[in-house]
């Protein structure tokens, strides 16, 4: 289990497949042995990933159990290839925990959908106090409505998006790596980025996926550098070595 934020976690429940499963799936089209030695086997996985022949990666499947704030859950649900089952606030009371940021961030000046630097300590402290007062009032109002007999499916409407939720989700490796490529990027919101980074750490700890995860990190780092190059944020010389290694 990996923890993040103040109450968040993600744990791997089940895993089917490994590097060898990717090789089996790729080489079934040509027949012969799935294993041809470490150099050739790792080279094939790298070739597949580099050239976006991703179907063999769909043969590896994971199930996770996670806990995140509701606003992170909304971003996660944009990845519609995942199979998800979530804690129900209609059948059960809300999870009485909410996310409290360590630092409050200023609205971004260049990335209008993101944030920038953090507030000065004094202002950060005052914002945190106001936030906690608002959250405590919302939770109080929820409890009052429940005691009055209001249906849980309606009482939950007063709950802010920072309340935590839990869910199980199943994803194949192809789509999970796509999720990580997007959500581990520095432009992703911090709160979903730490969730994605926790999943990445779990996958990197699996010896069964050693080659795949090494290749994923290599290719993703290069792709991010190319993105920065295209937006003139880095000098071309800084990616020459990476391009040499790719060839």
C-alpha positions in Angstrom: 0.0 0.0 0.0 1.2 3.5 -0.8 -0.2 6.6 1.0 -0.4 10.2 -0.2 -2.0 13.4 0.8 -3.4 13.3 4.3 -5.8 10.3 4.1 -5.3 8.9 0.6 -4.0 5.5 -0.3 -3.7 3.0 -3.2 -3.0 -0.7 -2.9 -2.6 -3.4 -5.5 -5.2 -6.1 -5.0 -4.6 -8.4 -8.0 -2.3 -8.7 -11.0 -2.5 -10.9 -14.0 0.5 -11.1 -16.5 4.0 -9.9 -16.7 6.8 -9.0 -19.2 6.6 -12.6 -20.5 2.8 -12.3 -21.2 3.6 -9.3 -23.4 6.2 -11.4 -25.3 3.7 -14.3 -25.6 1.1 -12.0 -27.0 3.4 -10.3 -29.5 5.1 -13.4 -30.8 2.0 -15.5 -31.2 1.5 -13.9 -34.6 4.7 -15.3 -36.0 4.9 -18.6 -34.1 7.9 -20.1 -32.3 9.2 -19.6 -28.8 8.0 -16.6 -26.8 11.4 -16.4 -25.1 14.5 -15.7 -27.1 16.9 -14.5 -24.5 17.0 -11.4 -22.4 18.5 -9.1 -25.0 16.0 -10.0 -27.7 13.1 -10.1 -25.3 13.7 -6.7 -23.7 14.4 -5.4 -27.2 11.1 -6.5 -28.4 9.2 -4.9 -25.6 11.1 -1.7 -26.2 10.3 -1.9 -30.0 6.6 -2.4 -29.3 6.4 0.6 -26.9 8.6 2.9 -29.0 6.5 2.2 -32.1 3.1 2.3 -30.3 2.3 -1.4 -31.0 0.4 -1.5 -27.7 -2.1 -4.3 -28.0 0.2 -6.9 -26.3 0.3 -4.6 -23.2 -3.4 -5.0 -22.8 -2.8 -8.7 -21.8 -1.5 -7.5 -18.4 -4.3 -6.5 -16.0 -4.4 -5.0 -12.5 -7.0 -4.4 -9.8 -6.4 -1.6 -7.3 -8.2 -0.3 -4.2 -7.8 3.4 -3.7 -9.0 6.4 -1.5 -8.9 9.9 -2.9 -10.8 13.2 -2.5 -13.9 13.5 -4.7 -12.4 16.1 -7.0 -9.5 13.8 -7.7 -12.0 11.0 -8.4 -13.7 13.3 -11.0 -10.4 13.6 -12.9 -9.7 9.9 -12.6 -13.1 9.1 -14.2 -12.0 10.9 -17.4 -10.0 7.7 -18.0 -13.0 5.8 -19.3 -11.2 2.5 -20.1 -11.0 1.6 -16.4 -13.6 -0.5 -14.8 -14.6 1.2 -11.5 -16.8 0.5 -8.5 -17.1 3.3 -6.0 -18.3 3.7 -2.4 -21.9 4.8 -2.5 -23.1 7.9 -0.6 -26.7 6.8 -1.3 -26.5 3.5 0.6 -24.0 4.6 3.3 -23.1 7.7 5.2 -20.3 9.8 3.7 -16.7 9.0 4.6 -16.2 11.6 7.4 -12.7 12.7 6.2 -11.8 15.6 4.0 -8.6 16.7 2.3 -6.7 19.6 3.9 -3.9 21.0 1.7 -0.5 21.7 3.4 -0.2 24.8 1.2 -2.7 26.9 -0.7 -1.7 27.7 -4.3 -2.2 30.9 -6.3 -4.1 30.8 -9.6 -1.7 30.1 -12.4 -0.7 33.1 -14.6 0.3 31.1 -17.7 -1.6 27.9 -17.3 -5.1 29.2 -16.6 -6.5 25.8 -15.6 -3.8 25.2 -13.1 -2.1 26.8 -10.1 1.2 28.6 -9.5 3.2 29.4 -6.4 2.0 29.0 -2.9 0.7 31.9 -0.7 2.9 33.5 2.0 2.7 31.7 5.3 0.4 34.3 7.0 -2.1 34.3 4.2 -1.9 30.5 3.8 -2.7 30.2 7.5 -5.8 32.4 7.2 -7.1 30.6 4.1 -6.6 27.3 5.9 -8.7 28.5 8.8 -11.5 29.7 6.6 -11.4 26.4 4.7 -11.7 24.3 7.8 -14.6 26.4 9.1 -16.4 25.9 5.8 -15.8 22.1 5.8 -16.8 21.7 9.5 -20.1 23.6 8.8 -20.8 21.4 5.7 -20.3 18.2 7.7 -22.5 19.6 10.5 -25.3 20.5 8.1 -25.0 17.0 6.6 -25.4 15.4 10.1 -28.4 17.7 10.9 -30.1 16.7 7.7 -29.5 13.0 8.3 -31.0 13.3 11.8 -34.1 15.0 10.4 -34.6 11.9 8.2 -33.5 13.4 4.9 -32.5 10.7 2.4 -28.7 10.2 2.2 -28.9 10.6 -1.6 -30.1 14.2 -1.0 -28.2 15.1 2.2 -25.0 14.4 0.4 -25.7 17.5 -1.8 -24.2 19.8 0.9 -20.9 17.9 0.9 -17.9 19.6 -0.8 -15.7 17.9 -3.3 -12.8 17.5 -0.9 -14.6 14.7 1.0 -12.8 11.4 0.5 -14.2 8.4 -1.4 -13.0 4.8 -1.9 -13.2 2.7 -5.0 -11.9 -0.4 -6.7 -10.7 -0.2 -10.3 -9.4 -2.6 -12.9 -7.1 -1.5 -15.8 -5.0 -3.2 -18.4 -1.3 -2.1 -18.6 -1.7 -0.2 -21.9 -4.3 2.2 -20.5 -2.7 2.3 -17.1 0.6 3.5 -18.6 -1.3 6.1 -20.6 -2.9 7.3 -17.4 0.5 7.6 -15.7 2.0 9.4 -18.7 -0.7 12.1 -18.4 -1.2 12.3 -14.6 2.5 12.1 -13.5 3.3 15.0 -15.8 4.2 18.2 -14.0 1.2 20.0 -15.6 -1.2 17.6 -13.8 -2.9 18.9 -10.7 -0.7 18.0 -7.7 -3.4 16.0 -5.9 -4.0 13.6 -8.8 -0.3 13.6 -9.6 0.7 12.1 -6.2 -2.0 9.5 -6.7 -0.5 8.5 -10.1 3.0 8.6 -8.7 1.9 6.1 -6.0 0.6 3.7 -8.6 3.8 4.1 -10.6 5.9 3.2 -7.5 3.8 0.0 -7.1 4.4 -1.0 -10.7 8.1 -0.3 -10.5 8.5 -2.6 -7.5 7.2 -5.5 -9.5 10.1 -7.6 -10.8 7.7 -9.2 -13.2 7.4 -5.9 -15.1 11.0 -4.7 -14.8 11.7 -4.3 -18.5 8.3 -2.7 -19.3 8.6 -0.1 -16.5 12.2 0.7 -17.4 11.2 1.3 -21.0 8.1 3.3 -20.0 10.2 5.7 -17.9 12.8 6.1 -20.6 10.2 6.8 -23.4 8.1 9.0 -21.2 11.0 11.2 -20.1 12.0 11.7 -23.7 8.5 12.5 -24.7 8.2 15.2 -22.0 11.5 16.7 -23.1 10.3 16.8 -26.7 7.1 18.6 -25.6 9.2 21.2 -23.8 11.4 21.6 -26.8 8.4 22.2 -29.1 7.2 24.9 -26.7 10.7 26.5 -26.6 11.1 25.8 -22.9 14.4 23.9 -23.1 17.4 24.1 -25.4 17.7 21.4 -28.2 21.1 20.3 -26.9 19.5 19.0 -23.7 17.8 16.2 -25.5 20.6 15.1 -27.9 21.8 12.3 -25.6 18.3 11.0 -25.1 17.7 10.9 -28.9 21.0 9.1 -29.4 19.9 6.5 -26.8 16.6 6.0 -28.6 18.1 5.2 -32.0 
